[in-house]
Amino acid sequence: MEWMKKEKTLAVTAFLLGVFCLLTVLAALGRKEASGEEVFQAFEAVNFSKINCHISRVGDGDYLEFEGRLPGELSREEQRFLAEALLERMGAKQVAGVDEDALYTVYAYAKGAGETKTLPEGKVNLNLAVTYDEGKDETVFYLGCPILVSDW
């Protein structure tokens, strides 16, 4: 059990280091807003143990989706902290979200991040969701642009 705690601590530390490095780069560029390409580079720069990317076509629209995995089960507080840090590094502002027992998802807007969808709360072009995969013992971060359309 001790090695699992160490592995989880190392994964979270690596994630935070990746976020810190990205923050440093964006600060050096002197920008508060990320372009669409920088949004996805921010997600990819995180030290996930595995990243998948795919495009889904729904109707006339294309939806880009990323999936990043971290070993172990992160607490809701850790999930919230990492999701907020990731969105902040993308220059995204939260517009809406759901934070319930088994569901944590955030809808956000980042200037320059591409096509938008309109919710009652406002325009969004990023959708970040976090869940836990018990079978693989991994915390999974899903990022959709402009929203997530696949099952997670």
N, CA, C and O atoms as a DFTB+ gen file, in Angstrom:
608 C
 N C O
     1  1       0.812      -1.195       0.000
     2  2       0.000       0.000       0.000
     3  2       0.857       1.262       0.000
     4  3       0.491       2.270      -0.604
     5  1       1.989       1.200       0.675
     6  2       2.869       2.370       0.752
     7  2       3.376       2.776      -0.635
     8  3       3.475       3.965      -0.938
     9  1       3.699       1.775      -1.484
    10  2       4.196       2.086      -2.822
    11  2       3.124       2.757      -3.667
    12  3       3.439       3.577      -4.530
    13  1       1.827       2.409      -3.422
    14  2       0.736       3.043      -4.175
    15  2       0.640       4.518      -3.813
    16  3       0.410       5.359      -4.682
    17  1       0.817       4.838      -2.521
    18  2       0.787       6.236      -2.098
    19  2       1.942       7.001      -2.733
    20  3       1.767       8.136      -3.177
    21  1       3.117       6.388      -2.779
    22  2       4.273       7.041      -3.380
    23  2       4.054       7.270      -4.866
    24  3       4.403       8.328      -5.392
    25  1       3.471       6.271      -5.555
    26  2       3.208       6.391      -6.986
    27  2       2.207       7.506      -7.251
    28  3       2.376       8.288      -8.187
    29  1       1.165       7.580      -6.426
    30  2       0.161       8.628      -6.582
    31  2       0.783       9.996      -6.316
    32  3       0.528      10.947      -7.054
    33  1       1.586      10.098      -5.282
    34  2       2.247      11.365      -4.962
    35  2       3.166      11.791      -6.098
    36  3       3.205      12.969      -6.452
    37  1       3.910      10.844      -6.676
    38  2       4.785      11.164      -7.798
    39  2       3.983      11.633      -9.014
    40  3       4.384      12.577      -9.695
    41  1       2.869      10.987      -9.282
    42  2       2.038      11.368     -10.430
    43  2       1.471      12.771     -10.245
    44  3       1.494      13.578     -11.174
    45  1       0.965      13.063      -9.051
    46  2       0.401      14.393      -8.789
    47  2       1.507      15.443      -8.857
    48  3       1.300      16.527      -9.400
    49  1       2.670      15.130      -8.313
    50  2       3.796      16.066      -8.360
    51  2       4.215      16.332      -9.800
    52  3       4.472      17.478     -10.168
    53  1       4.286      15.284     -10.617
    54  2       4.650      15.447     -12.027
    55  2       3.616      16.297     -12.749
    56  3       3.971      17.140     -13.573
    57  1       2.346      16.084     -12.448
    58  2       1.273      16.865     -13.054
    59  2       1.445      18.338     -12.694
    60  3       1.405      19.204     -13.567
    61  1       1.636      18.616     -11.409
    62  2       1.774      19.997     -10.959
    63  2       3.013      20.654     -11.557
    64  3       2.990      21.838     -11.891
    65  1       4.091      19.891     -11.694
    66  2       5.295      20.414     -12.314
    67  2       5.027      20.791     -13.767
    68  3       5.476      21.839     -14.232
    69  1       4.298      19.942     -14.482
    70  2       3.936      20.251     -15.864
    71  2       3.089      21.504     -15.952
    72  3       3.308      22.339     -16.830
    73  1       2.120      21.648     -15.049
    74  2       1.268      22.841     -15.022
    75  2       2.115      24.072     -14.711
    76  3       1.939      25.116     -15.338
    77  1       3.039      23.959     -13.740
    78  2       3.902      25.079     -13.382
    79  2       4.763      25.503     -14.566
    80  3       4.920      26.696     -14.824
    81  1       5.321      24.535     -15.286
    82  2       6.152      24.851     -16.453
    83  2       5.336      25.583     -17.511
    84  3       5.813      26.546     -18.113
    85  1       4.115      25.131     -17.736
    86  2       3.261      25.775     -18.713
    87  2       2.933      27.200     -18.278
    88  3       2.946      28.114     -19.103
    89  1       2.642      27.400     -17.007
    90  2       2.365      28.737     -16.483
    91  2       3.559      29.651     -16.715
    92  3       3.395      30.807     -17.104
    93  1       4.748      29.138     -16.478
    94  2       5.960      29.926     -16.678
    95  2       6.105      30.347     -18.136
    96  3       6.453      31.492     -18.425
    97  1       5.838      29.421     -19.051
    98  2       5.936      29.739     -20.477
    99  2       4.916      30.797     -20.867
   100  3       5.257      31.762     -21.550
   101  1       3.671      30.626     -20.442
   102  2       2.633      31.602     -20.789
   103  2       2.930      32.966     -20.173
   104  3       2.701      33.993     -20.811
   105  1       3.435      32.989     -18.948
   106  2       3.786      34.252     -18.305
   107  2       4.910      34.936     -19.076
   108  3       4.905      36.156     -19.243
   109  1       5.863      34.151     -19.542
   110  2       6.978      34.704     -20.307
   111  2       6.495      35.307     -21.625
   112  3       7.074      36.271     -22.126
   113  1       5.454      34.743     -22.167
   114  2       4.889      35.279     -23.403
   115  2       4.064      36.535     -23.150
   116  3       3.704      37.248     -24.087
   117  1       3.765      36.803     -21.876
   118  2       3.041      38.006     -21.520
   119  2       1.579      37.999     -21.913
   120  3       0.997      39.057     -22.153
   121  1       0.978      36.827     -21.982
   122  2      -0.421      36.732     -22.396
   123  2      -1.283      36.194     -21.277
   124  3      -0.834      35.403     -20.447
   125  1      -2.528      36.636     -21.270
   126  2      -3.489      36.110     -20.315
   127  2      -4.443      35.135     -20.988
   128  3      -5.177      34.413     -20.314
   129  1      -4.433      35.114     -22.308
   130  2      -5.340      34.242     -23.048
   131  2      -4.529      33.313     -23.938
   132  3      -3.533      33.719     -24.536
   133  1      -4.958      32.091     -24.016
   134  2      -4.265      31.113     -24.852
   135  2      -4.991      30.957     -26.177
   136  3      -6.214      31.081     -26.243
   137  1      -4.236      30.685     -27.227
   138  2      -4.855      30.388     -28.519
   139  2      -5.415      28.972     -28.460
   140  3      -5.153      28.239     -27.506
   141  1      -6.176      28.587     -29.462
   142  2      -6.718      27.239     -29.506
   143  2      -5.623      26.191     -29.456
   144  3      -5.761      25.177     -28.771
   145  1      -4.533      26.430     -30.180
   146  2      -3.420      25.471     -30.182
   147  2      -2.792      25.377     -28.796
   148  3      -2.445      24.283     -28.351
   149  1      -2.641      26.507     -28.109
   150  2      -2.047      26.493     -26.769
   151  2      -2.931      25.769     -25.762
   152  3      -2.429      25.156     -24.820
   153  1      -4.254      25.838     -25.958
   154  2      -5.165      25.114     -25.066
   155  2      -4.854      23.627     -25.111
   156  3      -4.743      22.980     -24.070
   157  1      -4.715      23.092     -26.300
   158  2      -4.464      21.666     -26.426
   159  2      -3.035      21.311     -26.025
   160  3      -2.795      20.218     -25.511
   161  1      -2.091      22.211     -26.250
   162  2      -0.727      21.979     -25.781
   163  2      -0.705      21.940     -24.253
   164  3       0.061      21.179     -23.662
   165  1      -1.541      22.757     -23.617
   166  2      -1.605      22.748     -22.147
   167  2      -2.062      21.386     -21.654
   168  3      -1.501      20.847     -20.700
   169  1      -3.068      20.834     -22.295
   170  2      -3.563      19.512     -21.881
   171  2      -2.496      18.456     -22.116
   172  3      -2.271      17.595     -21.267
   173  1      -1.841      18.521     -23.263
   174  2      -0.825      17.527     -23.593
   175  2       0.430      17.671     -22.740
   176  3       1.140      16.691     -22.511
   177  1       0.710      18.893     -22.266
   178  2       1.919      19.137     -21.469
   179  2       1.824      18.515     -20.075
   180  3       2.841      18.288     -19.420
   181  1       0.611      18.244     -19.634
   182  2       0.449      17.616     -18.324
   183  2       1.048      16.219     -18.394
   184  3       0.976      15.550     -19.424
   185  1       1.622      15.803     -17.322
   186  2       2.343      14.528     -17.321
   187  2       1.391      13.350     -17.088
   188  3       1.583      12.571     -16.154
   189  1       0.368      13.221     -17.937
   190  2      -0.535      12.084     -17.844
   191  2       0.221      10.813     -18.197
   192  3       1.149      10.844     -19.005
   193  1      -0.172       9.699     -17.595
   194  2       0.478       8.431     -17.918
   195  2       0.066       7.961     -19.315
   196  3       0.769       7.164     -19.937
   197  1      -1.069       8.453     -19.803
   198  2      -1.566       8.053     -21.120
   199  2      -2.483       9.156     -21.634
   200  3      -3.285       9.700     -20.876
   201  1      -2.368       9.491     -22.924
   202  2      -3.251      10.483     -23.544
   203  2      -3.803       9.899     -24.833
   204  3      -3.058       9.354     -25.648
   205  1      -5.102      10.016     -25.012
   206  2      -5.752       9.637     -26.260
   207  2      -6.422      10.874     -26.835
   208  3      -6.822      11.771     -26.092
   209  1      -6.542      10.922     -28.139
   210  2      -7.208      12.035     -28.802
   211  2      -8.037      11.468     -29.952
   212  3      -7.588      10.576     -30.672
   213  1      -9.247      11.993     -30.115
   214  2     -10.035      11.593     -31.274
   215  2     -11.003      12.709     -31.656
   216  3     -11.295      13.604     -30.863
   217  1     -11.484      12.631     -32.878
   218  2     -12.463      13.594     -33.381
   219  2     -13.764      12.849     -33.613
   220  3     -13.792      11.802     -34.260
   221  1     -14.845      13.406     -33.074
   222  2     -16.173      12.830     -33.280
   223  2     -16.962      13.765     -34.187
   224  3     -16.905      14.985     -34.031
   225  1     -17.695      13.193     -35.131
   226  2     -18.560      13.997     -35.987
   227  2     -19.994      13.755     -35.536
   228  3     -20.478      12.623     -35.512
   229  1     -20.656      14.844     -35.180
   230  2     -22.061      14.791     -34.775
   231  2     -22.791      15.818     -35.631
   232  3     -22.522      17.017     -35.550
   233  1     -23.710      15.337     -36.444
   234  2     -24.393      16.248     -37.363
   235  2     -23.378      16.866     -38.310
   236  3     -22.617      16.159     -38.971
   237  1     -23.375      18.193     -38.368
   238  2     -22.429      18.908     -39.226
   239  2     -21.177      19.355     -38.472
   240  3     -20.313      20.020     -39.043
   241  1     -21.077      18.994     -37.199
   242  2     -19.964      19.492     -36.404
   243  2     -18.920      18.442     -36.073
   244  3     -19.221      17.255     -35.948
   245  1     -17.687      18.907     -35.933
   246  2     -16.579      18.063     -35.486
   247  2     -16.230      18.462     -34.061
   248  3     -16.167      19.648     -33.734
   249  1     -16.004      17.468     -33.222
   250  2     -15.692      17.694     -31.817
   251  2     -14.379      17.001     -31.496
   252  3     -14.246      15.790     -31.669
   253  1     -13.410      17.781     -31.027
   254  2     -12.108      17.250     -30.656
   255  2     -12.130      16.885     -29.181
   256  3     -12.545      17.685     -28.343
   257  1     -11.682      15.671     -28.864
   258  2     -11.702      15.205     -27.482
   259  2     -10.366      14.588     -27.095
   260  3      -9.791      13.789     -27.834
   261  1      -9.889      14.978     -25.918
   262  2      -8.680      14.418     -25.336
   263  2      -9.064      13.640     -24.091
   264  3     -10.037      13.964     -23.411
   265  1      -8.281      12.606     -23.806
   266  2      -8.450      11.818     -22.585
   267  2      -7.066      11.648     -21.978
   268  3      -6.160      11.126     -22.628
   269  1      -6.901      12.085     -20.738
   270  2      -5.632      11.933     -20.037
   271  2      -5.842      11.139     -18.760
   272  3      -6.841      11.329     -18.067
   273  1      -4.901      10.244     -18.441
   274  2      -5.056       9.361     -17.277
   275  2      -3.910       9.543     -16.287
   276  3      -2.746       9.687     -16.662
   277  1      -4.285       9.530     -15.001
   278  2      -3.318       9.542     -13.909
   279  2      -3.538       8.296     -13.064
   280  3      -4.685       7.914     -12.836
   281  1      -2.474       7.651     -12.592
   282  2      -2.654       6.447     -11.781
   283  2      -3.316       6.752     -10.445
   284  3      -3.072       7.795      -9.838
   285  1      -4.155       5.827      -9.997
   286  2      -4.801       5.946      -8.692
   287  2      -6.065       6.791      -8.723
   288  3      -6.434       7.376      -9.742
   289  1      -6.707       6.829      -7.574
   290  2      -7.943       7.599      -7.435
   291  2      -7.642       8.906      -6.712
   292  3      -7.244       8.909      -5.547
   293  1      -7.836      10.009      -7.414
   294  2      -7.655      11.315      -6.797
   295  2      -8.919      11.684      -6.031
   296  3     -10.026      11.354      -6.456
   297  1      -8.755      12.357      -4.920
   298  2      -9.917      12.828      -4.163
   299  2     -10.632      13.908      -4.980
   300  3     -10.061      14.461      -5.920
   301  1     -11.865      14.201      -4.623
   302  2     -12.602      15.243      -5.333
   303  2     -11.875      16.580      -5.191
   304  3     -11.854      17.373      -6.132
   305  1     -11.292      16.832      -4.053
   306  2     -10.540      18.070      -3.851
   307  2      -9.343      18.137      -4.811
   308  3      -9.077      19.190      -5.391
   309  1      -8.628      17.031      -4.981
   310  2      -7.502      16.987      -5.915
   311  2      -7.982      17.132      -7.355
   312  3      -7.359      17.828      -8.156
   313  1      -9.101      16.467      -7.681
   314  2      -9.664      16.591      -9.030
   315  2     -10.013      18.042      -9.326
   316  3      -9.667      18.571     -10.382
   317  1     -10.695      18.675      -8.392
   318  2     -11.123      20.067      -8.549
   319  2      -9.905      20.980      -8.711
   320  3      -9.878      21.839      -9.591
   321  1      -8.902      20.786      -7.855
   322  2      -7.700      21.621      -7.901
   323  2      -6.995      21.493      -9.246
   324  3      -6.642      22.499      -9.861
   325  1      -6.788      20.265      -9.704
   326  2      -6.086      20.038     -10.960
   327  2      -6.894      20.539     -12.157
   328  3      -6.325      21.101     -13.093
   329  1      -8.209      20.342     -12.137
   330  2      -9.062      20.829     -13.226
   331  2      -9.024      22.348     -13.286
   332  3      -8.903      22.923     -14.368
   333  1      -9.125      23.002     -12.138
   334  2      -9.088      24.466     -12.104
   335  2      -7.727      24.986     -12.565
   336  3      -7.658      25.973     -13.297
   337  1      -6.646      24.328     -12.143
   338  2      -5.304      24.735     -12.560
   339  2      -5.132      24.576     -14.069
   340  3      -4.550      25.438     -14.728
   341  1      -5.638      23.481     -14.608
   342  2      -5.536      23.237     -16.036
   343  2      -6.304      24.297     -16.819
   344  3      -5.783      24.839     -17.794
   345  1      -7.538      24.602     -16.405
   346  2      -8.325      25.622     -17.096
   347  2      -7.677      26.995     -16.976
   348  3      -7.686      27.777     -17.926
   349  1      -7.124      27.282     -15.824
   350  2      -6.449      28.571     -15.625
   351  2      -5.281      28.713     -16.581
   352  3      -5.077      29.780     -17.160
   353  1      -4.508      27.645     -16.752
   354  2      -3.353      27.686     -17.644
   355  2      -3.768      27.842     -19.098
   356  3      -2.986      28.306     -19.927
   357  1      -5.002      27.453     -19.406
   358  2      -5.519      27.597     -20.764
   359  2      -6.137      28.975     -20.986
   360  3      -6.558      29.300     -22.096
   361  1      -6.189      29.778     -19.934
   362  2      -6.829      31.079     -20.042
   363  2      -8.338      30.968     -20.092
   364  3      -9.009      31.860     -20.610
   365  1      -8.881      29.883     -19.558
   366  2     -10.327      29.617     -19.620
   367  2     -11.021      30.062     -18.341
   368  3     -10.479      29.940     -17.242
   369  1     -12.213      30.572     -18.507
   370  2     -13.057      30.958     -17.384
   371  2     -14.248      30.019     -17.313
   372  3     -14.913      29.771     -18.319
   373  1     -14.518      29.495     -16.117
   374  2     -15.644      28.592     -15.942
   375  2     -16.951      29.338     -16.150
   376  3     -17.149      30.436     -15.631
   377  1     -17.849      28.712     -16.929
   378  2     -19.161      29.282     -17.213
   379  2     -20.240      28.517     -16.450
   380  3     -21.181      29.116     -15.930
   381  1     -20.104      27.200     -16.384
   382  2     -21.080      26.345     -15.704
   383  2     -20.375      25.061     -15.286
   384  3     -19.245      24.798     -15.698
   385  1     -21.049      24.269     -14.468
   386  2     -20.460      23.002     -14.066
   387  2     -21.380      22.197     -13.178
   388  3     -22.393      22.694     -12.687
   389  1     -21.009      20.943     -12.980
   390  2     -21.733      20.042     -12.100
   391  2     -20.693      19.365     -11.205
   392  3     -19.711      18.804     -11.692
   393  1     -20.919      19.425      -9.898
   394  2     -20.006      18.815      -8.928
   395  2     -20.853      18.011      -7.952
   396  3     -21.257      18.505      -6.900
   397  1     -21.115      16.749      -8.327
   398  2     -21.939      15.860      -7.516
   399  2     -21.131      14.606      -7.194
   400  3     -19.966      14.502      -7.577
   401  1     -21.737      13.666      -6.500
   402  2     -21.039      12.458      -6.051
   403  2     -20.157      11.830      -7.122
   404  3     -18.937      11.786      -6.959
   405  1     -20.732      11.355      -8.193
   406  2     -19.965      10.631      -9.211
   407  2     -19.729      11.472     -10.460
   408  3     -19.211      10.963     -11.453
   409  1     -20.096      12.743     -10.428
   410  2     -20.013      13.568     -11.625
   411  2     -19.318      14.886     -11.330
   412  3     -19.756      15.659     -10.478
   413  1     -18.230      15.130     -12.045
   414  2     -17.543      16.421     -11.959
   415  2     -17.235      16.864     -13.377
   416  3     -16.418      16.252     -14.065
   417  1     -17.888      17.922     -13.807
   418  2     -17.665      18.449     -15.149
   419  2     -17.759      19.969     -15.115
   420  3     -18.530      20.544     -14.347
   421  1     -16.961      20.604     -15.963
   422  2     -16.900      22.052     -16.028
   423  2     -17.032      22.474     -17.484
   424  3     -16.406      21.892     -18.370
   425  1     -17.845      23.485     -17.720
   426  2     -17.953      24.114     -19.028
   427  2     -17.255      25.456     -18.911
   428  3     -17.495      26.208     -17.966
   429  1     -16.383      25.759     -19.878
   430  2     -15.588      26.978     -19.782
   431  2     -15.449      27.635     -21.152
   432  3     -15.762      27.054     -22.191
   433  1     -14.965      28.877     -21.101
   434  2     -14.714      29.620     -22.332
   435  2     -13.286      30.140     -22.292
   436  3     -12.860      30.733     -21.301
   437  1     -12.544      29.914     -23.383
   438  2     -11.196      30.455     -23.550
   439  2     -11.158      31.185     -24.886
   440  3     -11.393      30.588     -25.937
   441  1     -10.866      32.464     -24.840
   442  2     -10.797      33.245     -26.070
   443  2      -9.775      32.613     -27.001
   444  3      -8.655      32.310     -26.591
   445  1     -10.163      32.415     -28.252
   446  2      -9.258      31.855     -29.237
   447  2      -9.230      30.342     -29.288
   448  3      -8.462      29.764     -30.057
   449  1     -10.059      29.687     -28.478
   450  2     -10.019      28.221     -28.425
   451  2     -10.956      27.556     -29.411
   452  3     -11.167      26.346     -29.332
   453  1     -11.515      28.299     -30.322
   454  2     -12.323      27.673     -31.364
   455  2     -13.816      27.889     -31.220
   456  3     -14.280      28.757     -30.480
   457  1     -14.551      27.065     -31.958
   458  2     -16.010      27.138     -32.033
   459  2     -16.649      27.151     -30.647
   460  3     -16.170      26.500     -29.718
   461  1     -17.738      27.905     -30.529
   462  2     -18.444      27.981     -29.251
   463  2     -19.825      27.353     -29.352
   464  3     -20.406      27.251     -30.432
   465  1     -20.325      26.943     -28.219
   466  2     -21.708      26.503     -28.052
   467  2     -22.319      27.432     -27.017
   468  3     -21.613      27.977     -26.168
   469  1     -23.619      27.610     -27.087
   470  2     -24.280      28.499     -26.145
   471  2     -25.104      27.697     -25.150
   472  3     -25.975      26.914     -25.529
   473  1     -24.813      27.906     -23.878
   474  2     -25.589      27.343     -22.772
   475  2     -26.406      28.482     -22.166
   476  3     -26.134      29.646     -22.456
   477  1     -27.390      28.178     -21.341
   478  2     -28.133      29.258     -20.685
   479  2     -27.218      30.206     -19.894
   480  3     -27.525      31.389     -19.744
   481  1     -26.089      29.676     -19.390
   482  2     -25.161      30.473     -18.584
   483  2     -24.214      31.318     -19.430
   484  3     -23.591      32.245     -18.914
   485  1     -24.094      31.009     -20.736
   486  2     -23.197      31.758     -21.615
   487  2     -22.529      30.867     -22.642
   488  3     -22.833      29.680     -22.751
   489  1     -21.608      31.462     -23.397
   490  2     -20.890      30.729     -24.434
   491  2     -19.782      29.885     -23.821
   492  3     -19.123      30.299     -22.867
   493  1     -19.583      28.685     -24.389
   494  2     -18.526      27.782     -23.947
   495  2     -17.817      27.209     -25.170
   496  3     -18.405      27.074     -26.243
   497  1     -16.537      26.873     -24.985
   498  2     -15.814      26.172     -26.048
   499  2     -14.873      25.104     -25.483
   500  3     -14.088      24.507     -26.220
   501  1     -14.959      24.872     -24.182
   502  2     -14.206      23.805     -23.537
   503  2     -15.101      23.098     -22.531
   504  3     -15.882      23.736     -21.826
   505  1     -14.985      21.798     -22.470
   506  2     -15.735      20.992     -21.499
   507  2     -14.752      20.010     -20.883
   508  3     -14.204      19.155     -21.578
   509  1     -14.529      20.130     -19.580
   510  2     -13.600      19.271     -18.868
   511  2     -14.380      18.430     -17.873
   512  3     -15.158      18.958     -17.078
   513  1     -14.173      17.126     -17.917
   514  2     -14.835      16.209     -16.986
   515  2     -13.783      15.314     -16.359
   516  3     -12.783      14.971     -16.990
   517  1     -14.019      14.939     -15.110
   518  2     -13.084      14.074     -14.392
   519  2     -13.868      12.915     -13.798
   520  3     -14.939      13.109     -13.223
   521  1     -13.330      11.706     -13.941
   522  2     -13.970      10.519     -13.401
   523  2     -12.900       9.525     -12.951
   524  3     -11.709       9.724     -13.188
   525  1     -13.340       8.471     -12.309
   526  2     -12.420       7.434     -11.844
   527  2     -12.766       6.116     -12.520
   528  3     -13.925       5.701     -12.523
   529  1     -11.767       5.463     -13.089
   530  2     -11.922       4.162     -13.730
   531  2     -11.473       3.103     -12.726
   532  3     -10.276       2.876     -12.551
   533  1     -12.434       2.459     -12.069
   534  2     -12.111       1.466     -11.036
   535  2     -11.348       0.279     -11.601
   536  3     -10.430      -0.228     -10.956
   537  1     -11.708      -0.168     -12.784
   538  2     -11.073      -1.337     -13.389
   539  2      -9.584      -1.141     -13.629
   540  3      -8.796      -2.076     -13.484
   541  1      -9.201       0.078     -13.996
   542  2      -7.794       0.368     -14.273
   543  2      -7.127       1.146     -13.144
   544  3      -5.929       1.423     -13.207
   545  1      -7.891       1.501     -12.114
   546  2      -7.395       2.294     -10.990
   547  2      -6.693       3.551     -11.495
   548  3      -5.530       3.806     -11.181
   549  1      -7.442       4.337     -12.297
   550  2      -6.907       5.577     -12.855
   551  2      -7.959       6.681     -12.767
   552  3      -9.155       6.438     -12.927
   553  1      -7.487       7.884     -12.510
   554  2      -8.345       9.063     -12.590
   555  2      -8.227       9.575     -14.018
   556  3      -7.122       9.746     -14.533
   557  1      -9.372       9.819     -14.658
   558  2      -9.388      10.174     -16.071
   559  2      -9.920      11.592     -16.246
   560  3     -10.985      11.936     -15.733
   561  1      -9.161      12.413     -16.983
   562  2      -9.554      13.772     -17.336
   563  2      -9.953      13.758     -18.807
   564  3      -9.191      13.298     -19.657
   565  1     -11.140      14.259     -19.105
   566  2     -11.620      14.358     -20.476
   567  2     -11.742      15.834     -20.821
   568  3     -12.302      16.606     -20.043
   569  1     -11.226      16.234     -21.975
   570  2     -11.329      17.610     -22.438
   571  2     -11.949      17.598     -23.815
   572  3     -11.423      16.962     -24.728
   573  1     -13.063      18.294     -23.977
   574  2     -13.739      18.376     -25.263
   575  2     -13.766      19.808     -25.758
   576  3     -13.878      20.752     -24.975
   577  1     -13.660      19.955     -27.063
   578  2     -13.737      21.274     -27.689
   579  2     -14.682      21.174     -28.870
   580  3     -14.363      20.449     -29.812
   581  1     -15.790      21.832     -28.887
   582  2     -16.234      22.793     -27.875
   583  2     -16.888      22.132     -26.649
   584  3     -16.934      22.735     -25.577
   585  1     -17.388      20.912     -26.799
   586  2     -17.951      20.174     -25.654
   587  2     -17.641      18.697     -25.847
   588  3     -17.243      18.276     -26.932
   589  1     -17.826      17.913     -24.790
   590  2     -17.683      16.466     -24.882
   591  2     -18.960      15.884     -25.467
   592  3     -20.058      16.221     -25.024
   593  1     -18.821      15.016     -26.455
   594  2     -19.996      14.389     -27.051
   595  2     -19.989      12.877     -26.906
   596  3     -21.007      12.226     -27.140
   597  1     -18.852      12.313     -26.523
   598  2     -18.784      10.869     -26.343
   599  2     -19.074      10.506     -24.892
   600  3     -19.066      11.361     -24.006
   601  1     -19.329       9.221     -24.670
   602  2     -19.576       8.751     -23.307
   603  2     -18.284       8.776     -22.512
   604  3     -17.206       8.493     -23.035
   605  1     -18.411       9.113     -21.270
   606  2     -17.255       9.078     -20.376
   607  2     -17.714       8.663     -19.053
   608  3     -16.911       8.560     -18.125
